């Protein structure tokens, strides 16, 4: 049996996909990347915003053609879209043989066996507890870095977000399980471990009665073979002195935090259901930079939230200009059914959202250009991501750049390097979001 696996959406979803791949491989199923020869096709879907939903639906429809024409014997849909729209999927796309929800991916092998036996299969486990993760995990990121999902679900209930309804409430994975998984990843060659969850800074509150991310960082820092530990998805109001101290005392922890602020207008933040305000955001950013002077701060903002005005947009632009975030992504607000914000009367039209998003990204490009100019002459360690064919040059990342969302450093050298190598480089120039460097 040959199986094609398609993973869509975020890095948290990718971790689920990698566990399913491990289960399937241990069950004796051969993996393929060619849909034309696949007996089984599994699609792990996303539906966080409308664009992700459309991508998932389009992918299912494309793969359904192989099921309809008899090339594929089993089409299985898993993940967020499956959790949110299970009835619609089965009704509108009858070629789908099985639907697995977000908390049911440990049943993937059973779903394959049942559907190959021509049985329709559906499993939507309650959004409590966690799937069994005893099998090995097949890392798909190249082997030199991997994501470590430390928790599932979210309790924040922002008014624009569907995550609590499709992923459930916050559930931390025990420290001993995470240390064991991280140790296995390091033994397999992983040098950069990227901690992810819907919200990493609340880690452990449900298990240990207090925020335990600092304790987890202390444990992970002891694992041989790891070079970097990177923290993503930190809610600003939850970043405290204890976390800052843990970042400082553990040398493997990158001086990098991904801290989504979403906006700065107090009016918008309140309507979003966020638990902070502009004054607190400014104070937290300044404190982080004071305590950790070389910290790289990444954030995201939403453009065109219901009720946002031109004045509020200009306030956001001033905030971005003043705060000079090292990394920033801007997204147009997506009106998601079932969320409180979707019912707000004062929706912003799509053209205005796009215009505001373009404004933000144009400003951020100017901020990054100025920042990169100040980096010339500085030295950093770089993790090699690959070679540029025929140019005696390599692509790498410094601690300032997370894979897939941030920039790169391009290194011209006559040396032979391998993906996953770590070299010291000196910055010699910059191009838009990327740096140019040489080996020291």
C-alpha positions as CSV (number, residue, x, y, z in Angstrom):
1,X,0.0,0.0,0.0
2,X,1.2,3.5,-0.9
3,X,0.1,6.6,0.9
4,X,0.3,10.3,0.0
5,X,0.1,12.7,3.0
6,X,-0.7,16.4,2.5
7,X,-0.2,18.6,5.5
8,X,-1.7,22.1,5.4
9,X,-1.7,25.0,7.8
10,X,0.5,25.9,10.8
11,X,3.5,24.3,12.4
12,X,1.2,22.9,15.2
13,X,-0.7,21.0,12.6
14,X,2.6,19.9,11.1
15,X,3.6,18.2,14.3
16,X,0.3,16.2,14.2
17,X,1.0,15.3,10.6
18,X,4.5,14.0,11.6
19,X,3.0,11.8,14.3
20,X,0.5,10.4,11.9
21,X,3.3,9.7,9.4
22,X,5.2,7.8,12.1
23,X,2.1,5.7,13.0
24,X,1.5,4.9,9.3
25,X,5.1,3.9,8.6
26,X,5.2,1.7,11.7
27,X,2.0,0.1,10.4
28,X,3.9,-1.0,7.3
29,X,2.5,1.6,4.8
30,X,4.8,2.9,2.2
31,X,4.8,6.7,1.7
32,X,4.8,8.4,-1.7
33,X,4.8,11.9,-3.0
34,X,2.9,11.1,-6.2
35,X,-0.9,11.2,-6.0
36,X,-1.1,9.1,-9.2
37,X,0.3,6.1,-7.5
38,X,-1.3,6.5,-4.0
39,X,-3.7,3.9,-2.8
40,X,-4.5,6.1,0.2
41,X,-4.5,9.9,0.4
42,X,-4.6,11.7,3.8
43,X,-5.1,15.5,4.0
44,X,-4.5,17.3,7.3
45,X,-6.4,20.5,6.9
46,X,-6.5,24.0,8.3
47,X,-9.4,26.5,8.6
48,X,-8.0,29.2,10.9
49,X,-8.9,32.0,8.4
50,X,-10.8,32.0,5.1
51,X,-7.7,31.7,2.8
52,X,-6.6,28.5,4.8
53,X,-10.2,27.2,4.5
54,X,-10.3,27.7,0.8
55,X,-6.9,26.0,0.3
56,X,-8.0,23.0,2.3
57,X,-11.3,22.6,0.4
58,X,-9.6,23.0,-2.9
59,X,-7.0,20.4,-2.0
60,X,-9.7,17.9,-0.9
61,X,-11.6,18.5,-4.2
62,X,-8.4,17.9,-6.3
63,X,-7.6,14.7,-4.4
64,X,-11.3,13.6,-4.7
65,X,-10.8,13.3,-8.4
66,X,-8.3,10.5,-7.8
67,X,-10.8,8.7,-5.5
68,X,-13.6,9.2,-8.0
69,X,-11.6,7.8,-10.9
70,X,-10.5,4.7,-9.0
71,X,-6.8,5.4,-8.7
72,X,-7.1,6.0,-4.9
73,X,-9.0,3.5,-2.7
74,X,-9.2,5.7,0.5
75,X,-9.4,9.5,1.0
76,X,-9.1,10.6,4.6
77,X,-9.5,14.2,5.8
78,X,-8.1,15.1,9.2
79,X,-7.4,18.3,11.3
80,X,-9.2,21.6,11.8
81,X,-11.5,21.7,8.8
82,X,-12.6,18.1,9.5
83,X,-13.3,19.0,13.1
84,X,-15.3,22.1,12.2
85,X,-17.2,21.0,9.1
86,X,-17.4,17.2,9.4
87,X,-21.0,17.0,8.3
88,X,-20.6,19.3,5.4
89,X,-17.5,17.4,4.1
90,X,-19.3,14.1,4.0
91,X,-22.4,15.6,2.4
92,X,-20.7,17.8,-0.2
93,X,-17.7,15.6,-1.0
94,X,-18.9,11.9,-0.9
95,X,-15.5,10.7,-2.1
96,X,-14.2,11.3,1.4
97,X,-14.1,8.0,3.2
98,X,-13.0,9.1,6.7
99,X,-13.1,12.2,8.8
100,X,-10.8,12.5,11.9
101,X,-11.0,15.5,14.2
102,X,-8.2,17.4,15.8
103,X,-8.0,15.2,18.9
104,X,-8.3,11.9,17.0
105,X,-5.2,11.7,14.9
106,X,-4.0,8.7,16.9
107,X,-6.8,6.7,15.1
108,X,-5.3,7.2,11.6
109,X,-4.2,3.6,11.2
110,X,-7.6,2.3,12.2
111,X,-9.2,4.8,9.7
112,X,-7.0,3.4,6.9
113,X,-7.9,-0.2,7.7
114,X,-11.6,0.5,7.9
115,X,-11.8,2.6,4.7
116,X,-9.8,0.0,2.7
117,X,-12.4,-2.5,3.9
118,X,-15.0,-0.1,2.2
119,X,-16.3,1.1,5.6
120,X,-17.1,4.8,6.1
121,X,-15.1,6.0,9.2
122,X,-15.6,9.0,11.4
123,X,-14.0,9.8,14.7
124,X,-14.4,13.1,16.5
125,X,-13.0,12.6,20.0
126,X,-14.0,15.0,22.7
127,X,-11.7,18.0,22.9
128,X,-10.4,16.9,26.3
129,X,-7.2,15.0,27.1
130,X,-4.6,14.4,24.4
131,X,-4.1,11.8,21.7
132,X,-1.7,8.9,22.4
133,X,1.7,9.8,21.0
134,X,3.7,6.6,21.6
135,X,4.9,6.0,18.0
136,X,8.0,7.5,16.5
137,X,7.6,10.8,14.6
138,X,8.8,11.4,11.1
139,X,10.3,14.8,11.0
140,X,9.6,16.5,7.6
141,X,11.5,19.8,8.1
142,X,14.9,18.5,6.9
143,X,16.1,17.0,10.1
144,X,18.2,19.9,11.4
145,X,15.2,21.7,13.1
146,X,11.9,20.5,14.4
147,X,8.8,21.9,16.2
148,X,8.0,20.7,19.7
149,X,4.3,21.2,20.4
150,X,4.1,21.8,24.2
151,X,0.3,22.2,24.6
152,X,-3.0,21.9,22.8
153,X,-6.0,24.3,22.7
154,X,-6.5,27.8,24.0
155,X,-8.5,29.5,26.8
156,X,-8.1,33.1,25.6
157,X,-11.3,33.2,23.5
158,X,-10.4,36.2,21.4
159,X,-13.5,37.4,19.6
160,X,-12.1,36.7,16.1
161,X,-10.7,33.2,16.7
162,X,-12.2,29.7,16.1
163,X,-9.4,27.8,17.8
164,X,-11.1,27.1,21.1
165,X,-14.1,25.6,19.3
166,X,-11.9,23.3,17.1
167,X,-9.0,22.6,19.4
168,X,-10.6,22.8,22.8
169,X,-9.3,24.3,26.1
170,X,-5.7,24.6,27.0
171,X,-4.0,21.2,27.7
172,X,-0.3,21.1,28.5
173,X,1.9,18.0,27.6
174,X,3.8,16.8,30.7
175,X,7.4,18.0,31.0
176,X,8.8,14.4,31.1
177,X,7.1,13.6,27.8
178,X,8.4,16.7,26.1
179,X,12.0,16.1,27.4
180,X,11.8,12.6,26.1
181,X,10.6,13.7,22.7
182,X,13.1,16.5,22.5
183,X,16.0,14.1,23.4
184,X,14.9,11.7,20.6
185,X,14.8,14.6,18.2
186,X,18.3,15.7,19.2
187,X,19.6,12.2,18.9
188,X,18.2,12.2,15.4
189,X,20.2,15.3,14.4
190,X,17.9,18.1,15.3
191,X,19.9,21.2,16.3
192,X,17.1,23.8,16.6
193,X,14.0,23.1,18.7
194,X,11.1,25.4,18.1
195,X,8.5,25.5,20.9
196,X,5.0,26.0,19.6
197,X,1.4,26.0,21.0
198,X,-1.6,28.2,20.5
199,X,-0.1,30.1,23.5
200,X,3.3,28.9,24.9
201,X,3.5,31.3,27.9
202,X,0.7,29.6,29.8
203,X,2.4,26.2,29.6
204,X,1.9,24.1,32.7
205,X,-0.8,26.1,34.4
206,X,-3.3,23.3,34.0
207,X,-0.9,20.6,35.1
208,X,1.3,22.2,37.7
209,X,-0.8,25.1,38.9
210,X,1.6,27.8,37.7
211,X,3.3,28.9,34.5
212,X,6.0,26.4,33.9
213,X,7.7,27.4,30.6
214,X,10.8,28.6,32.5
215,X,11.1,25.1,34.2
216,X,10.6,23.4,30.8
217,X,13.4,25.6,29.3
218,X,15.7,24.7,32.1
219,X,15.1,21.0,31.3
220,X,15.5,21.3,27.5
221,X,18.6,23.3,27.8
222,X,20.4,20.3,29.4
223,X,19.8,18.1,26.3
224,X,23.0,17.3,24.5
225,X,23.1,18.1,20.8
226,X,20.6,21.0,20.8
227,X,22.2,24.3,19.7
228,X,19.1,26.6,19.7
229,X,15.8,26.6,21.5
230,X,13.3,29.1,20.0
231,X,10.0,30.2,21.6
232,X,7.0,31.1,19.5
233,X,3.5,32.4,20.3
234,X,4.0,34.3,23.5
235,X,1.0,36.4,24.6
236,X,2.4,39.7,25.8
237,X,0.5,39.9,29.0
238,X,1.9,36.5,30.1
239,X,5.6,37.3,29.6
240,X,6.9,37.9,33.1
241,X,10.2,38.4,34.9
242,X,10.6,34.6,35.5
243,X,10.4,33.9,31.8
244,X,12.9,36.6,31.0
245,X,15.3,35.2,33.5
246,X,14.9,31.7,32.0
247,X,15.8,33.1,28.6
248,X,18.9,34.8,30.0
249,X,20.2,31.9,32.1
250,X,19.8,29.2,29.5
251,X,22.5,29.7,26.8
252,X,20.7,27.5,24.2
253,X,17.5,29.6,24.4
254,X,17.5,32.1,21.5
255,X,17.1,35.8,22.5
256,X,14.0,35.8,20.3
257,X,10.4,36.0,21.2
258,X,7.3,35.8,18.9
259,X,4.8,38.0,20.7
260,X,1.6,38.6,18.7
261,X,0.1,42.0,19.7
262,X,-2.6,42.1,16.9
263,X,-3.2,45.8,17.3
264,X,-2.4,48.8,19.6
265,X,-5.6,50.8,19.7
266,X,-7.3,50.2,23.1
267,X,-10.7,50.3,21.4
268,X,-9.7,47.5,18.9
269,X,-7.9,45.4,21.5
270,X,-10.9,45.5,23.8
271,X,-13.3,44.5,21.0
272,X,-10.9,41.7,20.0
273,X,-11.1,40.3,23.6
274,X,-7.4,40.8,24.1
275,X,-6.1,41.1,27.6
276,X,-3.8,44.0,27.3
277,X,-3.7,47.7,26.3
278,X,-1.4,50.0,24.4
279,X,0.4,51.3,27.5
280,X,1.1,47.8,28.8
281,X,2.3,46.7,25.3
282,X,4.8,49.6,25.2
283,X,5.9,48.9,28.7
284,X,6.5,45.1,28.0
285,X,8.4,45.8,24.8
286,X,10.7,48.3,26.6
287,X,11.3,46.0,29.5
288,X,12.2,43.1,27.2
289,X,14.7,45.2,25.4
290,X,16.1,46.6,28.6
291,X,16.5,43.1,30.2
292,X,17.7,41.3,27.1
293,X,19.3,44.0,24.9
294,X,20.0,41.7,21.9
295,X,16.5,40.3,21.8
296,X,14.7,39.9,18.5
297,X,11.0,40.6,18.8
298,X,8.5,39.2,16.2
299,X,4.9,40.2,16.2
300,X,1.7,40.0,14.1
301,X,-1.1,42.6,13.6
302,X,-4.6,42.3,12.2
303,X,-5.8,45.0,9.7
304,X,-9.4,45.9,9.2
305,X,-10.9,44.5,12.4
306,X,-14.6,45.4,12.7
307,X,-15.0,49.0,13.8
308,X,-11.4,50.0,12.9
309,X,-11.2,53.5,11.6
310,X,-8.6,55.4,9.6
311,X,-7.6,57.1,12.8
312,X,-7.0,53.7,14.5
313,X,-5.0,52.5,11.5
314,X,-2.8,55.6,11.7
315,X,-2.3,54.9,15.4
316,X,-1.2,51.4,14.6
317,X,1.3,52.8,12.0
318,X,2.7,55.2,14.5
319,X,3.1,52.4,17.0
320,X,4.9,50.1,14.5
321,X,7.2,53.0,13.6
322,X,8.0,53.8,17.2
323,X,8.4,50.2,18.5
324,X,10.6,49.1,15.5
325,X,9.7,45.4,15.7
326,X,12.5,43.3,14.3
327,X,10.0,41.0,12.5
328,X,6.3,41.7,11.7
329,X,3.6,40.1,9.8
330,X,0.3,41.8,8.9
331,X,-3.0,40.0,8.1
332,X,-6.3,41.1,6.9
333,X,-9.1,40.3,9.4
334,X,-11.1,37.2,8.4
335,X,-14.8,37.1,9.3
336,X,-15.1,33.6,10.7
337,X,-18.5,32.2,11.2
338,X,-19.3,31.2,14.8
339,X,-17.1,33.9,16.3
340,X,-18.5,36.9,18.1
341,X,-16.6,39.4,15.8
342,X,-18.3,37.9,12.8
343,X,-21.6,39.3,14.1
344,X,-20.3,42.8,14.7
345,X,-22.2,45.3,12.6
346,X,-19.3,47.5,11.5
347,X,-17.4,45.2,9.2
348,X,-14.6,46.7,7.1
349,X,-14.7,46.1,3.4
350,X,-12.1,43.9,1.8
351,X,-10.5,46.7,-0.3
352,X,-9.9,48.8,2.8
353,X,-8.4,45.9,4.7
354,X,-6.0,45.2,1.9
355,X,-5.0,48.8,1.6
356,X,-4.2,49.0,5.4
357,X,-2.3,45.8,5.2
358,X,-0.2,47.1,2.4
359,X,0.5,50.3,4.4
360,X,1.8,48.3,7.3
361,X,4.0,46.1,5.3
362,X,5.5,49.0,3.4
363,X,6.3,50.7,6.7
364,X,7.8,47.5,8.1
365,X,10.0,47.2,5.1
366,X,11.5,50.6,5.9
367,X,12.0,49.7,9.5
368,X,13.8,46.4,8.6
369,X,16.0,48.2,6.0
370,X,17.2,50.7,8.7
371,X,17.7,47.9,11.2
372,X,19.7,45.7,8.8
373,X,21.9,48.6,8.0
374,X,23.0,48.7,11.7
375,X,23.9,45.0,11.6
376,X,26.8,45.4,9.1
377,X,30.0,44.2,10.7
378,X,28.3,42.1,13.4
379,X,29.0,38.4,13.8
380,X,26.4,35.7,14.3
381,X,26.2,31.9,14.3
382,X,24.2,30.7,11.3
383,X,22.4,27.4,10.7
384,X,22.9,26.3,7.1
385,X,19.6,25.6,5.3
386,X,20.9,24.7,1.9
387,X,23.2,25.5,-1.1
388,X,22.5,28.0,-4.0
389,X,23.3,25.9,-7.0
390,X,26.3,27.0,-9.1
391,X,27.1,30.1,-7.0
392,X,29.4,28.8,-4.3
393,X,26.9,30.3,-1.8
394,X,24.7,29.0,1.0
395,X,21.4,30.0,2.7
396,X,21.4,30.2,6.4
397,X,19.5,31.6,9.4
398,X,20.8,33.4,12.5
399,X,19.1,33.3,15.9
400,X,17.1,36.3,14.7
401,X,15.2,34.3,12.1
402,X,12.6,31.5,12.6
403,X,12.1,29.2,9.6
404,X,9.3,29.9,7.2
405,X,8.4,33.3,8.6
406,X,11.6,35.4,8.8
407,X,14.5,36.2,6.6
408,X,17.8,34.5,5.7
409,X,21.5,35.2,5.5
410,X,23.2,34.5,2.2
411,X,26.8,33.4,2.6
412,X,29.4,33.4,-0.2
413,X,32.1,30.9,0.4
414,X,34.4,28.4,-1.3
415,X,34.0,26.0,1.6
416,X,31.8,22.9,1.4
417,X,29.0,23.1,3.8
418,X,26.1,20.7,4.6
419,X,22.5,21.5,5.6
420,X,22.4,21.6,9.4
421,X,26.0,22.9,9.8
422,X,26.5,25.8,12.1
423,X,29.1,28.4,11.1
424,X,30.1,31.8,12.3
425,X,29.4,34.6,9.9
426,X,30.0,38.4,9.6
427,X,27.3,40.5,8.1
428,X,28.5,42.4,5.1
429,X,25.3,43.8,3.6
430,X,21.6,43.5,3.4
431,X,18.8,43.1,0.7
432,X,15.3,43.9,1.8
433,X,14.5,41.4,4.6
434,X,17.6,39.3,4.1
435,X,21.3,39.7,5.0
436,X,24.5,39.0,3.1
437,X,27.5,37.6,5.0
438,X,30.8,35.9,4.9
439,X,32.3,33.1,7.1
440,X,34.5,34.3,9.8
